[in-house]
């Protein structure tokens, strides 16, 4: 489990396509401080298993499902990525409960400067997720815990990006058309299943 508070910006060293999936290698340091082979690390909000650890890098295998549901397949050498280690029992939950299980990607419609280093991000997400997104609720975008400030038909999700978040995450690289990973609040899914006996459909692995 994660909190959506990005600890470090890593750099993609390589991404190698394989017959089924791909292998990603990321250069970083902070999130490796207490990592061991098999540790979980969130990359742009995607929970991955750290392999082939070195003092300044780790590798992770990407399954076909991961490539089809997230933006990791679009990464290239030199791309910056958001990194976060899992929470511990003593960790402050500064963001919200983030599983690292991406629902879909959303398209950046607008990234507009508001002044004093603040930005307004508008993201188009699939209509099927609309029922899990509420005004002032939590949403994870590329692994960043954010608060829904506006929700318009589409649905178009609007969030305010404070200066620290803009400069310390990959959102500063976003442009209209960029696809960002989206994870909605898992608690909303549990409530829906309890009330209706159904849950959000998940596509089967390829």
C-alpha positions in Angstrom: 0.0 0.0 0.0 1.1 3.5 -0.8 0.0 7.0 0.1 0.5 8.9 -3.1 3.3 11.1 -1.7 6.2 11.0 -4.3 9.6 10.4 -2.7 11.9 10.7 -5.6 12.0 11.4 -9.4 13.8 8.5 -11.0 15.1 8.2 -14.6 14.4 5.4 -17.0 17.7 3.8 -17.9 16.2 1.3 -20.4 13.0 -0.4 -21.3 13.3 -3.7 -23.2 10.3 -5.3 -25.0 10.0 -9.0 -24.5 7.9 -11.7 -26.0 5.3 -11.2 -23.2 5.7 -7.8 -21.5 8.9 -5.8 -21.0 11.7 -5.2 -18.5 12.2 -1.7 -17.1 15.4 -0.4 -15.5 15.2 2.8 -13.4 18.1 4.9 -12.0 17.4 6.3 -8.5 18.7 6.3 -4.9 16.3 7.4 -2.2 13.8 4.5 -2.7 16.6 2.0 -2.7 17.8 2.9 0.8 16.0 -0.1 2.5 14.9 -2.1 -0.6 15.7 -5.7 -1.0 15.1 -8.1 -3.9 11.4 -8.5 -4.3 10.5 -5.2 -2.6 7.5 -3.2 -4.0 8.1 0.3 -5.5 5.5 2.4 -7.1 6.5 3.8 -10.5 4.1 6.5 -11.8 1.6 4.9 -9.3 2.1 1.4 -10.6 3.1 -1.2 -7.9 6.1 -3.1 -9.3 8.5 -5.7 -7.9 12.1 -4.5 -7.6 14.7 -6.8 -9.1 18.4 -6.8 -10.0 19.1 -4.1 -7.4 22.3 -2.0 -7.6 23.3 1.0 -5.4 21.7 3.3 -7.9 19.1 1.3 -10.0 16.6 -1.4 -10.0 14.8 -3.4 -12.7 11.1 -4.5 -12.9 9.2 -6.8 -15.2 6.1 -5.4 -16.8 3.3 -7.8 -17.6 1.2 -7.4 -20.7 -1.7 -6.3 -18.5 0.4 -3.6 -17.0 1.5 -2.4 -20.4 -2.1 -2.3 -21.7 -3.6 -0.5 -18.7 -0.9 2.1 -17.8 1.5 4.6 -19.4 4.6 2.6 -18.6 4.8 1.2 -22.1 5.2 4.7 -23.5 8.4 5.4 -21.4 11.7 5.8 -23.1 15.3 6.2 -22.1 15.8 9.3 -20.0 12.1 9.8 -19.0 11.5 10.9 -15.4 9.2 8.8 -13.3 7.5 9.3 -9.9 8.8 6.8 -7.2 7.4 5.9 -3.8 8.1 3.1 -1.4 5.2 1.2 0.4 4.0 2.5 3.7 5.0 0.9 7.0 2.9 0.6 10.1 4.5 3.7 11.6 4.2 5.8 8.4 2.0 8.9 8.5 -0.7 8.6 5.9 -0.1 12.0 4.4 -2.0 11.3 1.2 -4.7 8.6 0.9 -4.8 4.8 0.5 -3.2 4.0 -2.9 -2.9 0.4 -3.9 -0.7 0.9 -7.0 -3.4 -1.0 -9.1 -4.0 1.4 -12.0 -7.6 1.5 -13.3 -6.8 3.3 -16.6 -5.0 6.2 -18.1 -6.5 9.7 -18.5 -5.7 12.3 -21.1 -4.4 15.7 -20.1 -6.8 18.3 -21.5 -5.3 21.4 -19.9 -2.4 22.3 -17.7 -2.7 26.0 -16.9 -0.6 28.2 -14.6 -2.6 30.0 -12.0 0.2 32.1 -10.6 2.7 31.9 -7.7 3.8 28.4 -8.9 0.3 26.9 -8.8 -1.2 25.0 -11.7 -4.6 23.8 -12.8 -4.8 20.3 -14.3 -7.8 19.0 -16.2 -7.9 15.3 -17.1 -10.3 13.4 -19.2 -11.0 9.9 -17.8 -13.4 7.1 -19.0 -17.1 7.6 -18.1 -17.1 4.2 -16.4 -15.0 5.7 -13.6 -17.2 8.7 -13.0 -19.2 6.9 -10.2 -16.0 6.5 -8.1 -14.9 10.2 -8.4 -16.5 12.8 -6.1 -15.9 16.5 -5.6 -13.2 17.0 -2.8 -12.5 13.2 -2.9 -9.1 11.7 -3.5 -7.7 10.4 -6.7 -4.2 9.2 -7.6 -2.8 10.6 -10.9 0.6 9.1 -11.9 0.9 7.9 -8.3 0.3 11.4 -6.8 -2.4 11.8 -4.2 -4.6 14.7 -5.3 -7.9 16.2 -4.3 -10.7 16.5 -6.9 -11.5 20.2 -7.2 -13.9 20.0 -10.1 -15.8 17.3 -11.8 -17.5 18.1 -15.1 -19.3 16.0 -17.7 -17.0 13.7 -19.7 -15.9 13.2 -17.0 -13.3 15.9 -16.8 -11.5 15.9 -13.5 -9.9 19.2 -12.3 -7.2 19.3 -9.7 -5.0 22.1 -8.3 -1.3 21.4 -8.4 0.7 23.3 -5.7 4.3 24.5 -6.4 6.0 21.6 -4.4 4.0 19.0 -6.3 4.7 20.6 -9.7 8.4 20.8 -9.2 8.9 17.5 -7.4 6.9 15.2 -9.7 6.5 14.4 -13.4 3.5 16.7 -13.7 5.8 19.5 -14.9 6.4 17.4 -18.0 2.7 16.9 -18.8 1.2 18.5 -21.9 -2.2 18.4 -23.5 -2.5 14.9 -24.9 -0.2 13.3 -22.3 -1.6 10.1 -20.8 -1.4 9.8 -17.0 -2.1 6.8 -14.8 -5.3 7.0 -12.8 -6.3 5.0 -9.7 -9.7 5.9 -8.1 -10.4 5.5 -4.4 -10.7 1.8 -3.7 -13.0 2.5 -0.8 -15.6 3.7 -3.3 -15.4 0.3 -5.1 -15.9 -1.6 -1.8 -18.9 0.5 -0.9 -20.4 -0.1 -4.4 -20.0 -3.9 -4.1 -21.5 -4.0 -0.6 -24.5 -2.0 -1.8 -25.1 -3.6 -5.2 -23.2 -6.9 -5.1 -21.2 -5.8 -8.2 -17.9 -4.1 -8.7 -15.9 -2.4 -11.4 -15.2 -4.9 -14.2 -11.5 -5.8 -14.8 -10.3 -7.1 -18.1 -8.7 -10.5 -18.1 -4.9 -10.8 -18.5 -3.8 -11.2 -22.1 
